[in-house]
Amino acid sequence: MKEIDKWKLEEKLGIKGWNFDHLDNRWFNEPLPWNYLKLVLKYLKPNMQLLDMGTGGGELLKKFNHPAKNTQVTEA
């Protein structure tokens, strides 16, 4: 298969939501030397205001277990 045909096929597949299954075994990502969740939880206090930009489904936000009255979210 020519390279241009591979690109055209990829374009047809596209990406829908957060399902990247068709990219399995086609890319590599090194693990980060830090953990975002642990860093936030280390400093986040219940009386602080928390802004989650690009909330998506809110899966990570829920892990902070932050009071709703002090939490704001936005999604593009």
C-alpha distances in whole Angstrom, upper triangle without the diagonal:
4,7,8,6,7,10,11,11,13,15,16,16,19,22,25,28,28,25,22,21,18,18,19,19,17,20,23,27,30,33,35,39,41,41,41,43,45,46,47,49,51,52,52,56,57,58,56,54,50,47,44,41,38,39,37,38,41,40,40,43,45,45,47,50,51,54,53,56,54,51,49,45,43,40,38
4,5,5,7,9,10,11,13,14,16,17,19,22,25,28,28,26,23,23,19,19,21,20,17,20,23,26,30,33,35,38,40,41,41,43,46,46,47,49,51,52,52,55,56,58,55,53,49,47,43,41,37,39,37,38,41,40,41,44,45,45,48,50,52,54,53,56,54,50,48,45,42,39,37
4,5,5,6,9,10,11,12,15,16,17,19,23,26,26,24,21,21,17,16,19,18,15,17,20,23,27,30,32,35,37,38,38,40,42,43,43,46,48,49,49,52,53,55,52,50,46,43,40,37,34,36,34,36,38,37,38,41,43,43,45,47,49,51,50,53,51,47,45,42,39,36,34
4,5,5,6,9,10,11,13,14,15,19,22,25,25,24,21,22,18,18,20,20,17,19,23,25,29,32,33,37,38,39,38,41,43,43,44,46,48,49,49,52,53,55,52,49,46,43,40,37,34,36,33,35,38,37,38,41,43,43,45,48,49,51,50,52,50,47,45,41,38,35,32
4,5,5,6,9,10,11,13,14,18,21,24,25,23,20,20,16,17,19,20,17,19,23,26,29,32,34,38,39,39,39,41,44,44,44,47,49,50,49,53,54,55,52,50,46,43,40,37,34,36,33,34,37,37,38,40,42,43,45,47,49,51,49,52,51,47,45,41,39,35,33
4,5,5,6,9,10,11,12,15,19,22,22,20,17,17,13,13,16,16,13,16,19,22,26,28,31,34,36,36,36,37,40,41,41,43,46,47,46,50,50,52,49,47,43,41,37,35,31,33,30,32,34,34,35,37,39,39,42,44,45,48,47,49,48,44,42,39,36,33,31
4,5,5,6,9,10,11,14,17,20,20,19,16,17,13,13,16,17,14,16,19,22,25,28,30,33,34,34,34,36,39,39,39,42,44,45,44,48,49,50,47,45,41,38,35,32,29,31,28,30,33,32,33,36,38,38,40,43,44,46,45,47,46,42,40,36,34,30,28
4,5,5,6,9,10,14,17,20,21,19,17,18,14,15,18,19,17,19,22,25,28,31,32,36,37,37,36,38,41,41,41,44,46,47,46,49,50,51,48,46,42,39,36,33,30,31,29,30,33,33,34,37,39,39,41,44,45,47,45,48,47,43,41,37,34,30,28
4,5,5,6,9,12,15,18,19,17,15,15,11,13,16,17,15,17,21,23,27,29,31,35,36,36,35,37,40,40,40,43,45,46,45,48,49,51,48,45,42,39,35,33,29,31,28,29,32,32,33,35,37,38,40,42,43,46,44,47,46,42,40,36,34,30,28
4,5,5,6,9,12,16,16,14,12,13,9,10,13,15,12,14,18,20,24,26,28,32,32,32,32,33,36,37,37,39,41,42,41,45,45,47,44,42,38,35,32,29,26,27,24,26,29,28,29,32,34,34,36,39,40,43,41,44,42,39,37,33,31,27,25
4,5,5,9,12,15,16,15,13,15,12,13,16,18,15,17,20,22,26,28,29,33,34,33,32,34,37,37,37,39,42,42,42,45,45,47,44,41,38,34,31,28,25,27,24,25,28,29,30,32,34,35,37,39,40,42,40,43,42,38,36,32,29,26,23
4,6,9,11,15,17,15,14,15,12,14,17,19,17,19,23,24,28,30,32,35,36,35,34,35,38,39,39,41,43,44,43,46,46,48,45,42,39,36,32,30,26,27,24,25,29,29,30,33,34,35,37,39,41,43,41,43,43,39,36,33,30,26,24
4,7,9,12,13,11,10,11,8,10,13,16,14,16,20,22,25,27,29,33,33,32,31,32,35,36,36,38,40,41,40,43,43,45,43,40,36,34,30,28,24,25,22,23,26,26,27,30,31,32,34,37,38,40,38,41,40,36,34,31,28,25,23
4,7,10,11,10,9,11,9,10,14,17,15,16,19,20,24,25,27,31,31,30,29,30,33,34,33,35,38,38,37,40,41,42,40,37,33,30,27,24,21,22,19,20,23,24,25,27,29,30,32,34,35,37,36,38,37,33,31,28,25,21,20
4,6,8,7,7,9,9,10,13,16,14,15,18,18,22,23,24,28,28,26,25,26,30,30,30,32,34,35,34,37,37,39,36,34,30,27,24,21,18,19,15,17,20,20,21,23,25,26,28,30,32,34,32,35,34,30,28,24,22,19,17
4,6,6,8,10,11,12,15,18,17,18,20,20,24,24,25,29,29,27,25,26,29,30,29,31,34,35,33,36,35,37,35,32,29,26,22,20,17,17,13,14,18,18,20,22,23,25,27,29,30,32,30,33,32,28,26,22,20,17,16
4,6,8,11,13,14,16,19,19,18,20,20,23,23,23,27,26,24,22,22,26,27,26,27,31,31,29,32,32,33,31,29,25,22,19,17,13,13,10,11,14,14,16,18,19,21,23,25,26,28,26,29,28,24,23,19,17,14,14
4,6,9,11,12,13,17,16,16,17,16,19,19,20,24,23,21,19,20,23,24,23,25,28,29,27,30,30,32,30,28,24,22,18,17,13,13,10,10,13,12,14,17,18,19,21,23,25,27,25,29,28,24,23,19,18,15,15
4,6,8,9,11,14,14,15,16,17,20,20,21,25,25,23,22,22,25,27,26,28,31,32,31,33,33,36,33,31,28,26,22,21,17,17,13,13,16,15,17,20,21,21,24,26,28,30,29,32,31,27,26,23,22,19,19
4,6,6,7,11,11,11,13,14,17,18,20,23,23,22,22,22,26,27,27,28,31,32,31,35,35,37,35,33,29,27,23,22,18,19,16,16,19,17,18,21,23,23,25,28,30,32,31,34,33,29,28,25,23,20,20
4,5,5,9,10,11,14,15,18,19,21,25,25,24,24,24,27,29,29,30,33,35,34,37,37,40,37,36,32,30,26,25,22,22,19,18,21,19,21,24,25,25,27,30,32,34,33,37,36,32,31,28,27,24,24
4,6,9,9,11,14,16,19,21,23,27,28,26,27,27,30,32,32,33,36,37,37,40,40,43,40,38,35,32,29,27,24,24,21,21,24,22,24,27,28,28,31,33,35,38,36,40,39,35,34,30,29,26,25
4,6,5,7,10,12,16,18,20,24,25,24,24,26,28,29,30,32,34,35,35,38,39,41,39,37,33,31,28,26,23,23,21,21,24,22,23,26,27,27,30,32,34,37,36,39,38,34,33,30,28,25,25
4,5,7,9,12,15,16,19,23,24,23,24,25,27,29,30,31,33,35,35,38,39,42,39,38,34,32,29,28,25,25,22,22,24,22,23,26,27,27,29,32,34,37,37,40,38,35,34,31,30,27,27
4,6,8,11,14,16,19,22,24,24,25,26,28,30,31,33,34,36,36,40,41,44,41,40,36,35,31,30,27,28,25,26,27,25,25,29,30,29,31,34,36,40,39,42,41,37,37,34,33,30,30
4,7,10,14,16,19,23,24,24,25,27,29,30,31,33,35,37,37,40,42,44,41,40,36,34,31,29,26,27,25,26,27,26,26,29,31,30,32,35,37,40,40,43,41,37,36,33,32,29,28
4,7,10,13,16,19,21,21,22,24,26,27,28,30,32,33,34,37,39,41,38,37,33,31,28,27,24,25,23,24,26,24,24,27,29,28,30,33,35,38,37,40,38,35,34,31,30,27,27
4,7,10,12,16,18,19,20,22,24,24,26,28,29,31,32,35,37,39,37,36,32,30,27,26,24,25,24,25,26,24,23,26,28,26,28,32,33,37,37,39,37,34,34,31,30,28,28
4,6,9,12,14,15,16,19,20,21,22,24,26,27,28,32,34,36,33,32,29,27,24,23,22,22,22,23,23,21,20,23,25,23,25,28,30,33,34,36,34,31,31,28,27,26,26
4,6,9,12,13,15,18,19,19,21,23,24,26,27,31,33,35,32,32,29,28,25,24,23,24,23,25,24,22,20,24,26,23,25,28,30,33,34,37,34,31,31,29,29,27,28
4,6,9,10,12,14,15,16,18,20,20,23,24,27,30,32,30,29,26,26,23,23,22,22,22,23,22,20,18,21,23,20,22,25,27,30,31,34,31,29,29,27,27,26,27
4,5,7,9,12,13,13,15,17,18,19,21,25,27,29,27,26,23,23,21,21,20,21,21,22,21,19,17,19,22,19,20,23,25,28,29,32,29,27,27,25,25,25,26
4,7,10,13,12,12,15,17,16,18,20,24,27,29,26,27,24,24,22,23,23,23,24,25,24,22,19,21,23,20,20,24,25,29,30,32,29,27,28,27,28,28,29
4,6,9,8,8,11,13,13,15,17,20,23,25,23,23,20,21,19,20,21,21,22,23,21,19,16,18,20,17,17,20,21,25,27,29,26,24,25,24,25,25,27
4,6,5,6,9,10,11,13,14,18,20,23,20,21,18,18,17,18,19,18,19,20,18,15,12,14,16,13,13,17,18,22,23,26,23,21,22,21,23,23,25
4,6,5,6,9,10,11,12,16,18,20,17,17,14,15,13,15,15,15,17,17,15,13,10,12,14,11,11,15,15,19,20,23,20,18,18,18,19,20,22
4,5,5,6,9,10,10,14,15,18,16,16,13,14,13,15,16,14,16,16,13,11,8,9,11,8,8,11,13,16,18,20,18,16,17,17,19,20,22
4,6,5,6,9,10,13,15,18,17,18,15,17,16,18,19,18,20,20,17,15,11,13,14,10,9,13,14,18,20,22,19,18,20,20,22,23,26
4,6,5,7,9,12,15,17,15,16,14,15,15,17,19,18,20,21,18,17,13,13,15,13,11,14,14,18,20,22,19,18,19,19,21,23,25
4,5,6,6,10,12,14,12,12,10,12,12,14,16,15,18,19,15,15,11,11,13,10,8,11,11,14,16,18,15,14,16,16,18,20,23
4,5,5,8,10,13,12,13,11,14,14,17,19,17,20,19,16,15,12,11,12,9,7,9,10,13,16,18,15,14,17,17,20,22,25
4,6,9,12,14,13,15,14,16,17,20,22,20,23,23,20,19,15,15,16,13,10,13,13,16,19,20,17,17,20,21,23,25,28
4,6,10,11,10,12,11,14,15,18,21,20,23,23,20,19,16,15,16,14,11,13,12,15,17,18,15,15,18,19,22,24,27
4,7,9,7,9,8,12,13,16,19,17,21,21,17,17,14,12,14,12,8,10,8,11,14,14,11,12,14,16,19,22,25
4,6,5,9,10,13,15,19,21,20,23,23,19,19,17,14,15,14,10,11,8,10,13,13,10,12,15,17,21,24,27
4,6,8,9,13,15,19,21,19,22,22,18,19,17,14,14,13,10,9,6,6,10,10,8,10,13,16,20,23,26
4,7,9,13,16,19,22,20,24,24,20,21,19,16,17,17,13,12,9,8,11,9,7,10,13,16,20,23,26
4,6,10,13,16,19,18,22,22,18,20,17,14,16,16,12,12,9,9,11,10,7,9,11,14,17,21,24
4,7,10,13,16,15,19,20,16,18,16,13,15,16,12,13,9,9,10,8,5,6,8,11,14,17,20
4,7,10,13,12,15,16,13,15,13,9,12,13,10,11,8,9,9,10,6,5,6,8,11,14,17
4,6,10,9,13,15,12,14,12,10,13,14,12,13,11,12,11,11,9,6,5,6,8,11,14
4,6,6,9,11,9,11,9,7,11,12,11,13,11,13,12,13,11,8,6,5,6,9,12
4,5,9,12,10,13,12,10,14,15,14,16,15,17,15,16,14,11,9,6,5,6,8
4,6,9,9,12,11,10,14,16,15,18,17,19,17,19,17,13,11,8,6,5,6
4,6,5,8,8,7,10,12,13,14,14,16,14,16,15,11,10,6,6,6,9
4,5,8,9,9,11,14,15,16,17,19,17,19,19,15,13,9,9,7,9
4,6,8,9,10,12,14,15,16,18,16,19,19,15,14,11,11,10,12
4,6,5,6,9,10,11,12,14,13,16,15,12,11,9,10,10,13
4,6,5,7,10,11,13,15,15,18,17,14,15,12,14,14,17
4,5,5,7,10,11,14,14,18,16,13,14,12,14,14,17
4,5,6,7,8,11,11,14,12,9,10,9,12,13,16
4,5,6,8,10,10,14,13,11,12,12,14,15,19
4,5,8,12,13,16,15,13,15,14,17,18,21
4,5,9,11,14,12,10,13,13,16,18,21
4,7,9,12,11,10,13,14,17,19,23
4,6,9,7,7,10,12,16,18,22
4,5,6,7,10,13,16,19,23
4,5,5,8,10,14,17,20
4,6,8,11,15,18,22
4,7,10,14,17,21
4,7,10,14,17
4,7,11,14
4,7,10
4,7
4
